[in-house]
Amino acid sequence: MSGFLEQPSRVWLTGATSGIGEALAHRLTRQGHSLVVTGRRQSALEELVSLAPDRVTAVAADTTDSGELARAGAELDRGDPVDIARAYDAAGADELVFLDITATHEARDIMHDVVRRVAEQCFMPFTVGGGIRTIDDVTALVQAGAEKVSINSAAVLGPQIVSETARRFGRCATVVNLDPRRVDPEDFERRNGRPPRGPLSRDGKVFEVHIAGGRKPTGREAVEYAMEVVERGAGELVLTSMDADGTKDGYDIEVTK
């Protein structure tokens, strides 16, 4: 199978306790992949976890429920993004947002070829983000077909990129994506040398902005940070609750408010 998961990935495998599924799980584990495995035989799941306890997570049910798998840490592969975008376009979607959420974490550029292919085949407003580091990256995405560019990690690390994008392409093309996660105020103060200033959640947690696909805390509080990027020229915000993303538990109304 040339080209099959050649780079270490995090994958989910249903039916992992069947003969074929178990053999595939063993193979993927040997190749260095991280797995979320599901199946009906608890003993077989425990054996799979024992192969690499730091890389294999078992969900003790034979499930294909994406919410349960997301809570277990799986990143769900839904297929070719161009095919999916075409289906959304045909169904009458008003706008498409394409976020390459692992580009910054993996220190690589966004998939420009995918952006071009989507732009060629879909006829609706198209926002693209992920892996943006400089104003040249923004320009390249606009040239590839993006009508709006969504900036996340780069806006935290160097907020002047928000101002530069707004000056060059206008506020309407400047989107900032922020990924808050609830953290303990004591942990926030220990890491940042100050207590939180913004509103807390009902259970007393801080809404701290994270970057690198929600993996790295920044010391910035969501409300304060949102106000800053709007002042710098962001015409639109994309708010992704890292506590609720992919869980199918409903909107995180608290952080949205």
N, C-alpha and C positions, 0 to 999 in steps of 0.2 A: 504494500500500500504506500507507494511513494507519495510524499507530501501530506500524509495523514498525521496531524498533530505533531509536526516535527519539532516545534518549540514547546518547552514545558508550559502547560496550561492548567486552568482549573476547570474541570468538567464534571457534569453530573451523569450518572449512569443508572437508569432504572432497570429492574429485572436483573440485578447484579448477582443474584444467587442461583440463576439458571446456569446450565452448563456453559453456553456460549458467553453469557454475561460475565460469569466468574472468570473465564479464561481471558476475556478482554480486560477486565479489571486488573488481573495480574500483570498483563502486558503493559497497560498504561502506567501502573505503579512502578514497574521496572524501568520505564522510560523517563521517570522523574516527574510525572504529572501529579497534580493534586486532585482528589476525587471526592464527590459526594455520592454515596452509593445507597440504593434502596433495594429491598427484596423481602421475600416472605420468610426466609429461614434465618432466624436470629444467630444461630451458630456460625453460619457461613458469613454473615455480616461481621461478626466479631473476628473471624479469621482474616477477612480483608483488612479490617482496621489494624490488626496486629502486623501486617506487612510494613506499614509506615504510619504509625500513630500520629505523626505530625502533619501528614498529608492526606489522610483518608478519614472522612467523616461519614458515619452511617445514620440514615434516617430509618427508624425501625418500623417501616411499613412499605408496601409496594405502592408508591404514590407517584403520580405525575403532576401533583398540584404545585404550581410554580411558586405560590406564596410560601408553602412549607419548605421548599427547596431553597428559596432565597433567604429565609431565616436561618437555614443551615449553612449559608455562605456560598451557595452555588451561583455561578454566572451562567445564565441560560442562553443557549444558542438557538435562535429562532430562524436562522437561515440567511440567505443572501440579502443584504440590506437594500440592494437595488430592486430585487423582486418584491420585497415587502413595501418599499416606497411606491412602486408602481401600483400595488394593490390598494394602498391608502389613497392614491391619486384617483384611481378608478371608482373608489367608494365615495368620493366627494369630500375628502379632507380639505380643510381650509388652509392648513399650514403644516410644514414638516420641519422637525428639529432633529438634526443628525449630530449626535455627540459621540466622539471616539473616546470613551471614558478611560481607556488604559494608555492612551498615547503619552501623556505626561509622566505617568508612573513608570512606563517602559522607556522613557527618554527617546522617543522617536517622533517623526513627523506624522501628521494626520494622513489618512489614506486619500490622497488627492485624486487618484484614479476613480475611486468610488464616488467621490463628490462630483466629479465631472459626469460620470455615467448617470447618476441620479438627476443632475441638472438637465441632462439631455433628454431624459424620458419623463420627467414630471413637470407639470405646469401649475405650480402653486408656490407661494412664498416659502423660501428654503433657508433655514438657519443652520449654520455649521459651527461646531466647537470641538476642542480637544487638541492637545499638543501645541497650542499657540504660545510662542515665546516672545515674538517681536512684531513690530508693525509690518515688517516684510511678510511674515506668516499670514497676517490679516489680509494683506494685499493679494497674496497668492490664492487664498480661499475665495476672495471676491472674483478674481480672474477665472477661477475654476467653475464659478457659477453660483456661489452663495450670495443671497440678497442681504442676509444679516450674518454677523459673526458673533459667536458667543464665547466670551473670554472668562476663564475661571482662575486657575492657579496663577497665571501671569498677572492678573489684576491685583491679586493679593501681594505678590512679590515685587511688583513694580506698577503701582496704580496709574502712572503716567501713560501707560498704554491705552487706558480707557479714554483719556483726553485726546491722545494722538489719533485714535480710531474715529472718535466723534468729529475731530477737525477735518480729517481726510475724507470720510465717507458719510458723515452726518449722524445725528443722534438716532435716527430711525434704523440705521444699520448696526448700531452699537448695543450689544446685549451682554450683560454680565450674569454668569451662572454662579450661584452661591450654594454651597452644600453644608448646612449646619447639622451638627450632631449634639445631643444632650450630653453634658459632662458634669461631673461633681464640682461644685464651686471651690471646694478645698483643693482639688487637683488643678483646677484652672489657676488659682492664686499661687500655688506652689510652682507651677511651670512659668508663669508670666510675671511674678513678683508684684501683683496687684489684685485686689478683689474685683469681681465682675461689676460693671456699671449698668448694664442693660437689664431688661425685664427677665425674670426667671420663669421656668415652666411651673406648672402646678405642683410638681413634686420637688421643686427647689433646684432644678438643674439649669446650667448655663447653655444657651444656644450658641455653641462655638463653631465658627466657620472652619471647614476642613478643605484641604486641597489634595492633589494627586489621586483623584478618583475617590475622595472621601477617606483617604488613609492617613493623612497628616494634619494634626491640629495646627492652628495658626496664631492663636491668641487674640483673634478678632471676634467680636460679638456680632451676631447676625444683623440686628437692627441698626446698630451704629455703622457697620460696614456698608449696608445697603444704602443708607443715607449719603455716605461719602461717595460711592460710585455714581449715584444719580447726579450728585453735584458736579462730578467730574465729566459728565456727558453721557452716561448710559441712558438710552431711551427705553430700555426694557430690562426686566429682571426675570431670570428663570430660577425659581426656588426649588431645590431638591432636598427633602428631609432624608438624611442618611439613616434615620431610625425607622422610617417607614418604606423606603424605596424597595420595590419588588416584593413586599410582603403580602400584598392584596388585602391589607387590613383597613383600607380606606385612607382618605386624605389626612395629613397631619395638620388639622385645623388650628391647633394651638400655635405652632410656629408660624403658620401663614398669617394669622392675625397679628 
